[in-house]
């Protein structure tokens, strides 16, 4: 049902593309699915996956953020402009781009029809600080570079967990 998860360039016109510039870190992972998957189903599977449920629990505890199933449903349905620590930056019928409270990270999902199914995308952007804080130079993401390999592995794990949930839906 699914191809292997690939690290891919952003598709042309992606909402996350605005952050693909020298001062930002951007990644994109995709997987091809042989059956049709609606964008809302992709979001539902991702945000409700076993792995992401753990992240939601951490956010609920540490950030006191509403990450309930109801909050997920409202975000997916387009009835909410925020979820947990994120705010909707932009939304289209096939894409969702969220910004975290610090305005330093972006999280993005996309579905794109293919000849034999749909390609599912997930990506992130790390945006530099607007001003110097805590000794980190303004306009850089250097203080976060050490975490990128871990972030990339976690992103693949999230996509894999969402794909497993989609298979369970079938």
N, C-alpha and C positions, 0 to 999 in steps of 0.2 A: 504494500500500500504506500510506503514512503521510501524515497531514495535516502542516501546517507546525508547527514547534515554537512553543509559546505559553508566555508567562509567565502563570501562573494562580494563583488563591488555593489554599491547601492544601485538599484535600477534607476534609469533616467527619470527625473521628475519626482523622485521620492521626497516626502516631506522632510526627511532627515538630511537631505542633500545640502541644505543651507548651511549646515555645520561642517561640511567637508571642506575645510580650509586649514592652512598650516598651523594655526594656533589651537586647533581642536583635535581630539582623538575621536574617530568614528569607526564603528565596526558594523558588520552586517552578516547575518547567518541566514541561510535559506534551506528549505527542504521541499522536494517535489512530492505531491500527493496525487495518486492516480484517481481518486474520487473527488468530486466537487466538495469544497469546504467553504462555507460562507464566512465572511470576515468576522461576523459576530460569533460564530462557532469557534474560530481560531482564537479570538480573545478569551472567550469562555473557557476553552480548553487550557490555554496558557495560564490564565489567572486562577483557575481552579485546579491546576495540576498539583500533584503531591509535593513537588519541590517548592513551588511558589506558595503553597499553603503554609509551609514553614516560614518563609520570608514574611508572609502576611501576619503570622503569629508574633514574630519578632517586632514588626512595625506596630502592631496593636499594643504590645507591652512597652517597648522602649519609646516610641514616638506618640503613644496614645492616639493613634490614627485609626479611623474606621476602615477596616479592611474586611468587613463581613461579607458573606455571600450576597446579602442585599445590596451592599455598596458595589460589588462586582457587577451584579445584574443591572443596576442603574447606569453604571459607566458603559457597559456593553450596549445597552438599549439606547444610549444617547441622552438619557434623562439626567445625567450628572456631569458636571464640569470638573469634578475632582474625585480622587480616590486615594485613600490612605495619605501618603506624603506627596502625591502628584496632582498636578492641575493639567487639564487639557490645554495644550498649546495650539493644536490644529487637528481637525478631524475631516475625513472625506468618507465616502461609502466603502472604500477599500483600505484606508489607512487611519492610524491613530498615533499621534505624537504627544507624549506627556513630558512635563517639566517638573522636576522635584522642587521642594520648598527652597532649597539653597540656590536654585537656578543654575546649578553647575552641571547637572546631568539631564539628559534627555533619553527617553525610552520610546521605542517605535515598533509598530507592527504593520504588516501589509499583506494582502492577498492579491495574487495576480493570476488570472486564468491562463492556462497553457493548453496546447493541443490535446493533451491526454489527462487533464485534471487541473490542478492549481498549484502554484508555487507560494509557499508560506514564508514570510520574512520576519525576522526579529533583529533589531539593532539598537545601538546606544551611541550617545555622544557625550564626551566630557568636555565642557566648555570652561575656558579660563575665568578666573576671578576678575571682577571689574576693578578691584583695588587691592593693594598689598594688605595681607592679614597674617599674623602669626609668623612673620619672617619669610613667607613665601612671596616670590616676586609676582607683581601684578601682571596679568596678561599671559600667564603660563599655566600649564598643567603639570609641570615637572614634579611637584610633590606627590602626584598620584601615579606617575609612570610605573612605579614598583608594583602596583596592583593590577596592571593590565593583563598579564598572563593568567592570573587567577580569575579576573573578570571574564576573559574569553572562555576559559574552561567552564565557569559557572553558566555563561550564556548558552553554551552547547548543551549543558546538562538541563537547563530550563526548556530549551527547544525539544530535546529528547523526551522529557517528561510530558510536555504538551502533546507531542505526537502519540505517546502511549495513551493519553487520555482520549484523544480523537479516535484511536483504534477501539477503545472501550465503548465509545458512543455508537460505533457501527454495529 
